[in-house]
Amino acid sequence: MLKLQLLIINNLVSKKFNEIHQSNKSAVIFTLMNNILCFGEILWDTFGDEKVAGGAPMNVARHLVQQRQNVLFASRVGTDDTGKGLVEFLKENGLYSNLIQLDDKFPTCEVTVELDKDGQATYIIPQPVSWDNIQTNNELTQAAKQASAIVYGSLACRDATTRDTLLNLLDETTALKIFDVNLRPPHYTLPTIETLLASADVIKMNEDEAALLIGGSTENLKENILSFQKKHRAQTICITRGGNGAIVWHNNEFYEHPGFKVKVVDTVGAGDSFLATFVAGLLGGQPMDKILEKACKIGAFVAGKRGANPVYDSSVL
């Protein structure tokens, strides 16, 4: 049953993406729209005998496409059969370009995903893999320079090569820099996280990540956010709270939303859909309370469906 559900979801999403994003299948194309560059890992999530294309920045890109944003995705895959499968997947979903590098040394990443009784996911991630070796090149540098926003996470920065590539790109662009903290123990160090935080204009993390990086009790959360902001100078800090919504500090004001109640099927992709909605709203100049409400709504919708990228229905758009 799970196999059939995942196949149906992927087929529906692929059809929708092809309708929306046919223009971006083989080359980097820029328009007068906002250009959002998602940088980082792409991989196969394995659920038992099933494999589903995943990776947080790739999921964010897919949700941005569903929200009719002009998005580019940069990563690296192996030249093995699983890498060829991901290339085909990206082509089918309008996310393939010359920003997808090929690696003949390191394998394509395959992650084991385990879901607990509440649908919460844990991940077993091999190392090294192809996206540990993302290289700086002219295509990637130009994409970063022309981007309105760059979305990046911590996982792909666990090794020096990809981390240095990202930091060089961030130094060379005036784009809005959006850091999706996305900690996956043991694949990070606090010094690396501090470096990535220092480059960010927008920081998004979940409650567990906030407990580690910001600290303190729920009662002191706002004070701790303010102290954290003074240290890192980000203009926007967002902490998601699962089924309890999210809190945002933005331009010297706090915003909160209690979230939307939903029967959780699995949480894979829920945070990615929240972030994509949040980014689209920020770049669109929408009021923060409206951005937060819609991000919580779409995050809840995804948590109530099987898989990271269900096709949106009219109730969430």
C-alpha positions as CSV (number, residue, x, y, z in Angstrom):
1,M,0.0,0.0,0.0
2,L,2.8,2.4,0.9
3,K,4.5,1.7,-2.5
4,L,1.3,2.5,-4.4
5,Q,0.7,5.7,-2.4
6,L,4.2,7.0,-3.0
7,L,4.0,6.2,-6.7
8,I,0.6,8.0,-7.0
9,I,1.9,11.1,-5.2
10,N,5.1,11.3,-7.2
11,N,3.2,10.9,-10.5
12,L,0.7,13.7,-9.5
13,V,3.5,16.0,-8.4
14,S,5.5,15.4,-11.5
15,K,2.5,16.2,-13.7
16,K,1.9,19.4,-11.8
17,F,5.6,20.5,-11.9
18,N,5.7,19.9,-15.7
19,E,2.7,22.1,-16.2
20,I,4.2,24.9,-14.0
21,H,7.9,24.8,-14.8
22,Q,8.5,23.4,-18.3
23,S,10.9,26.3,-19.1
24,N,13.7,25.2,-16.8
25,K,14.6,21.6,-17.8
26,S,18.1,21.9,-19.3
27,A,19.7,25.3,-18.7
28,V,19.7,28.1,-16.1
29,I,17.1,30.6,-17.2
30,F,16.6,33.9,-15.5
31,T,13.5,36.2,-15.7
32,L,12.5,39.4,-14.1
33,M,10.9,37.4,-11.3
34,N,12.6,36.6,-8.0
35,N,15.2,33.9,-8.6
36,I,15.5,31.6,-5.6
37,L,18.6,29.4,-5.5
38,C,18.3,26.3,-3.3
39,F,21.7,24.8,-2.6
40,G,22.6,21.5,-1.0
41,E,21.8,17.8,-0.8
42,I,19.7,15.6,-3.0
43,L,19.3,11.9,-2.2
44,W,17.1,8.9,-2.1
45,D,15.1,8.4,1.1
46,T,14.5,4.7,1.6
47,F,11.5,3.5,3.5
48,G,11.9,-0.2,3.7
49,D,11.9,-1.4,0.1
50,E,10.8,2.0,-1.3
51,K,13.0,4.8,-2.5
52,V,11.8,8.4,-2.8
53,A,13.8,11.4,-4.0
54,G,14.5,13.7,-1.2
55,G,16.8,16.1,0.6
56,A,15.7,19.3,2.4
57,P,16.9,21.9,-0.2
58,M,15.4,19.8,-3.0
59,N,12.1,19.5,-1.2
60,V,12.1,23.3,-0.6
61,A,12.7,23.8,-4.3
62,R,9.8,21.5,-5.2
63,H,7.4,23.3,-2.9
64,L,8.5,26.7,-4.3
65,V,7.7,25.4,-7.8
66,Q,4.2,24.4,-6.6
67,Q,3.9,28.0,-5.3
68,R,4.8,29.3,-8.8
69,Q,8.2,30.7,-7.8
70,N,11.2,30.9,-10.1
71,V,13.6,28.4,-8.5
72,L,16.9,26.9,-9.3
73,F,18.5,23.9,-7.5
74,A,22.2,23.3,-7.2
75,S,23.7,19.9,-6.0
76,R,25.9,17.0,-7.1
77,V,25.1,13.4,-7.8
78,G,27.2,10.4,-8.6
79,T,27.6,8.9,-12.0
80,D,26.2,5.6,-10.7
81,D,22.7,4.3,-11.6
82,T,21.1,5.9,-8.6
83,G,22.6,9.2,-9.6
84,K,21.2,8.8,-13.1
85,G,17.8,8.1,-11.5
86,L,18.0,11.4,-9.6
87,V,18.9,13.3,-12.8
88,E,15.9,11.8,-14.5
89,F,13.7,12.7,-11.6
90,L,14.9,16.3,-11.6
91,K,14.3,16.5,-15.4
92,E,10.8,15.2,-14.9
93,N,10.1,17.8,-12.2
94,G,11.5,20.9,-13.9
95,L,14.5,21.2,-11.5
96,Y,17.4,20.0,-13.7
97,S,19.9,22.5,-15.0
98,N,23.7,22.8,-15.4
99,L,23.8,23.5,-11.7
100,I,23.5,19.7,-11.1
101,Q,27.1,18.5,-11.0
102,L,28.2,14.9,-11.7
103,D,30.8,13.1,-9.5
104,D,32.7,10.0,-10.6
105,K,34.4,9.6,-7.2
106,F,31.7,9.6,-4.6
107,P,28.4,7.7,-4.7
108,T,24.9,9.1,-4.8
109,C,23.4,9.4,-1.3
110,E,20.8,6.9,-0.1
111,V,19.4,7.6,3.3
112,T,17.5,5.1,5.5
113,V,14.4,6.8,7.0
114,E,12.7,5.3,10.1
115,L,9.3,6.6,11.2
116,D,8.1,6.2,14.8
117,K,4.5,5.6,15.9
118,D,3.8,9.4,15.7
119,G,5.1,9.7,12.2
120,Q,8.3,11.5,13.3
121,A,11.3,10.6,11.1
122,T,14.9,9.8,11.9
123,Y,17.6,9.4,9.3
124,I,20.7,7.3,8.8
125,I,23.0,9.2,6.4
126,P,26.1,7.7,4.8
127,Q,29.4,9.7,4.4
128,P,31.1,10.6,2.1
129,V,28.6,11.0,-0.8
130,S,28.5,13.1,-4.0
131,W,27.0,16.3,-2.4
132,D,29.9,16.4,0.0
133,N,31.9,17.5,-3.0
134,I,30.0,20.4,-4.6
135,Q,32.5,22.5,-6.5
136,T,32.6,26.2,-7.3
137,N,32.2,26.8,-11.0
138,N,31.2,29.7,-13.3
139,E,27.6,28.5,-13.6
140,L,27.1,28.3,-9.9
141,T,28.8,31.6,-9.2
142,Q,26.6,33.4,-11.8
143,A,23.5,31.8,-10.5
144,A,24.3,33.0,-7.0
145,K,25.1,36.5,-8.2
146,Q,21.8,36.8,-10.0
147,A,19.7,35.2,-7.2
148,S,17.2,37.2,-5.1
149,A,17.5,34.6,-2.3
150,I,19.7,31.6,-1.5
151,V,18.3,28.9,0.7
152,Y,21.0,26.6,2.3
153,G,21.2,24.2,5.2
154,S,23.7,22.6,7.5
155,L,23.8,19.0,6.3
156,A,25.6,19.6,3.0
157,C,28.2,21.7,4.8
158,R,29.4,18.8,7.0
159,D,32.6,18.5,4.9
160,A,34.9,21.3,3.8
161,T,34.5,21.2,0.0
162,T,30.8,21.9,-0.2
163,R,31.0,24.2,2.9
164,D,33.7,26.3,1.3
165,T,31.8,26.4,-2.0
166,L,28.7,27.7,-0.2
167,L,30.6,30.3,1.8
168,N,32.3,31.6,-1.3
169,L,28.9,32.0,-3.0
170,L,27.5,33.8,0.0
171,D,30.4,36.2,0.0
172,E,29.9,37.1,-3.7
173,T,26.1,37.7,-3.7
174,T,23.7,40.4,-2.5
175,A,20.9,37.8,-2.3
176,L,18.8,37.3,0.8
177,K,20.6,34.5,2.6
178,I,18.2,32.0,4.2
179,F,19.7,29.4,6.6
180,D,17.6,26.3,7.3
181,V,19.4,24.9,10.3
182,N,18.2,21.3,9.8
183,L,20.6,19.5,12.2
184,R,21.1,15.8,11.6
185,P,23.3,14.4,14.4
186,P,26.2,13.5,14.1
187,H,26.6,15.4,10.8
188,Y,27.4,18.9,12.2
189,T,29.7,20.8,14.5
190,L,28.8,23.9,16.4
191,P,31.7,25.9,14.9
192,T,30.3,25.2,11.4
193,I,26.8,26.1,12.5
194,E,28.1,29.4,14.0
195,T,29.8,30.2,10.7
196,L,26.6,29.5,8.7
197,L,24.6,31.6,11.1
198,A,27.0,34.5,10.7
199,S,26.1,34.7,7.0
200,A,22.4,34.5,7.4
201,D,19.7,37.2,7.0
202,V,16.9,34.7,7.8
203,I,17.3,31.8,10.2
204,K,14.8,29.0,10.5
205,M,15.0,26.2,13.0
206,N,12.7,23.8,14.9
207,E,12.2,23.6,18.6
208,D,14.9,21.0,19.3
209,E,17.4,23.0,17.3
210,A,16.4,26.2,19.1
211,A,16.9,24.5,22.5
212,L,20.5,23.7,21.4
213,L,21.4,27.0,19.8
214,I,19.3,29.5,21.8
215,G,18.7,27.6,25.0
216,G,16.4,28.4,27.9
217,S,12.8,27.5,28.8
218,T,9.7,28.2,26.8
219,E,8.9,31.1,29.2
220,N,12.2,32.8,28.4
221,L,12.1,32.0,24.6
222,K,11.5,35.6,23.5
223,E,14.3,36.9,25.6
224,N,16.6,34.3,24.3
225,I,15.7,35.0,20.7
226,L,16.5,38.7,21.2
227,S,19.9,37.7,22.7
228,F,20.5,35.4,19.8
229,Q,19.6,38.1,17.3
230,K,22.0,40.6,18.9
231,K,24.8,38.1,18.4
232,H,24.0,37.0,14.9
233,R,22.3,40.1,13.5
234,A,19.8,38.2,11.4
235,Q,16.8,40.3,10.3
236,T,14.4,37.4,10.7
237,I,14.4,34.4,13.1
238,C,11.8,31.7,12.8
239,I,11.2,28.8,15.2
240,T,8.7,26.1,14.2
241,R,6.9,24.2,16.9
242,G,5.5,21.2,15.0
243,G,1.7,21.0,15.6
244,N,1.8,24.1,17.7
245,G,2.7,26.5,14.9
246,A,5.6,28.8,15.0
247,I,7.1,32.0,16.4
248,V,8.9,34.6,14.3
249,W,11.0,37.7,15.2
250,H,11.1,40.0,12.2
251,N,12.1,43.6,12.0
252,N,11.9,44.2,15.8
253,E,8.5,42.5,16.3
254,F,7.4,39.1,17.4
255,Y,4.7,37.1,15.5
256,E,3.1,33.8,16.6
257,H,0.7,31.3,15.2
258,P,-0.8,28.3,17.1
259,G,-0.7,26.1,14.0
260,F,-3.5,24.0,12.4
261,K,-4.6,20.7,13.9
262,V,-4.2,17.7,11.6
263,K,-3.9,14.0,11.9
264,V,-0.2,13.4,11.2
265,V,0.7,10.8,8.6
266,D,4.4,11.6,8.5
267,T,6.4,14.7,9.1
268,V,8.8,14.3,6.2
269,G,8.8,17.5,4.2
270,A,6.5,19.5,6.5
271,G,9.3,21.8,7.6
272,D,10.5,22.2,4.0
273,S,7.0,23.2,2.8
274,F,6.8,25.7,5.7
275,L,10.1,27.2,4.7
276,A,9.2,27.4,1.0
277,T,6.0,29.2,1.9
278,F,7.8,31.5,4.3
279,V,10.4,32.4,1.6
280,A,7.8,33.0,-1.1
281,G,5.9,35.3,1.3
282,L,9.0,37.3,2.3
283,L,10.1,37.9,-1.3
284,G,6.5,38.8,-2.2
285,G,6.4,41.5,0.5
286,Q,3.5,40.0,2.2
287,P,2.6,41.0,5.9
288,M,4.4,38.7,8.3
289,D,1.2,37.6,10.1
290,K,-0.2,36.4,6.7
291,I,3.1,34.7,5.8
292,L,3.2,32.8,9.1
293,E,-0.4,31.7,8.8
294,K,0.0,30.3,5.3
295,A,3.3,28.6,6.2
296,C,1.7,26.9,9.2
297,K,-1.3,25.9,7.0
298,I,0.8,24.3,4.3
299,G,3.1,22.6,6.8
300,A,0.1,21.0,8.5
301,F,-1.3,20.0,5.1
302,V,2.0,18.2,4.2
303,A,2.2,16.5,7.6
304,G,-1.3,15.1,7.1
305,K,-0.3,13.5,3.8
306,R,2.1,10.6,2.8
307,G,5.4,11.8,1.5
308,A,7.3,15.1,1.4
309,N,5.7,16.6,-1.7
310,P,2.0,16.1,-1.9
311,V,0.2,18.1,-4.6
312,Y,-1.5,21.1,-3.0
313,D,-5.3,21.4,-3.2
314,S,-7.2,24.7,-3.4
315,S,-7.7,24.9,0.3
316,V,-4.0,25.7,1.0
317,L,-3.2,28.0,-1.8
